[in-house]
Amino acid sequence: EPIFDFDTKEFVEILQLINPEWVNIGADSNTKKDYIFPEPSKEKLDDFIATLKCFTKIKIKDNLKRINN
């Protein structure tokens, strides 16, 4: 975290190889906004989380609500 925009297929393949016990997912909490990261759309993020849940635990951070609301 923070979550950046990504290629879903490639990112999932990498995570499957790593086989993590869990994945933390959160949004950028930089309040100064002196830099801006490209973030995934809500739909892309929802699909990504659903795919990850097929093979690992997901820990969603509170700040993800900004993107995933």
C-alpha positions as semicolon CSV with decimal commas, in nm:
position;residue;x (nm);y (nm);z (nm)
1;E;0,000;0,000;0,000
2;P;-0,080;0,257;-0,110
3;I;-0,255;0,099;-0,404
4;F;-0,141;0,227;-0,746
5;D;-0,311;0,164;-1,076
6;F;-0,189;-0,170;-1,210
7;D;-0,222;-0,440;-1,473
8;T;-0,463;-0,676;-1,296
9;K;-0,353;-0,997;-1,468
10;E;0,018;-0,932;-1,416
11;F;-0,022;-0,820;-1,054
12;V;-0,236;-1,122;-0,963
13;E;0,015;-1,359;-1,127
14;I;0,300;-1,207;-0,923
15;L;0,101;-1,232;-0,601
16;Q;0,010;-1,595;-0,673
17;L;0,382;-1,675;-0,716
18;I;0,464;-1,505;-0,387
19;N;0,172;-1,685;-0,217
20;P;0,128;-1,432;0,067
21;E;-0,052;-1,519;0,388
22;W;-0,248;-1,195;0,341
23;V;-0,244;-0,872;0,139
24;N;-0,298;-0,525;0,289
25;I;-0,481;-0,287;0,058
26;G;-0,505;0,084;0,131
27;A;-0,523;0,416;-0,049
28;D;-0,266;0,693;-0,052
29;S;-0,306;0,894;0,267
30;N;-0,072;1,177;0,169
31;T;-0,260;1,484;0,289
32;K;-0,014;1,736;0,142
33;K;-0,080;1,610;-0,212
34;D;0,272;1,712;-0,311
35;Y;0,260;1,408;-0,537
36;I;-0,030;1,216;-0,689
37;F;-0,024;0,845;-0,766
38;P;-0,249;0,705;-1,038
39;E;-0,512;0,492;-0,864
40;P;-0,734;0,214;-0,997
41;S;-1,104;0,270;-1,055
42;K;-1,355;0,137;-0,803
43;E;-1,458;-0,136;-1,048
44;K;-1,099;-0,244;-1,112
45;L;-1,028;-0,249;-0,739
46;D;-1,343;-0,452;-0,665
47;D;-1,244;-0,710;-0,929
48;F;-0,888;-0,723;-0,796
49;I;-1,004;-0,781;-0,438
50;A;-1,249;-1,052;-0,547
51;T;-0,971;-1,229;-0,738
52;L;-0,728;-1,210;-0,446
53;K;-0,988;-1,354;-0,209
54;C;-0,971;-1,675;-0,414
55;F;-0,620;-1,749;-0,285
56;T;-0,532;-1,526;0,012
57;K;-0,672;-1,318;0,297
58;I;-0,731;-0,948;0,238
59;K;-0,687;-0,675;0,497
60;I;-0,864;-0,359;0,383
61;K;-0,738;-0,034;0,535
62;D;-0,994;0,231;0,634
63;N;-0,848;0,485;0,392
64;L;-0,949;0,267;0,094
65;K;-1,306;0,398;0,137
66;R;-1,196;0,709;-0,052
67;I;-1,155;0,498;-0,368
68;N;-1,387;0,207;-0,298
69;N;-1,701;0,390;-0,185
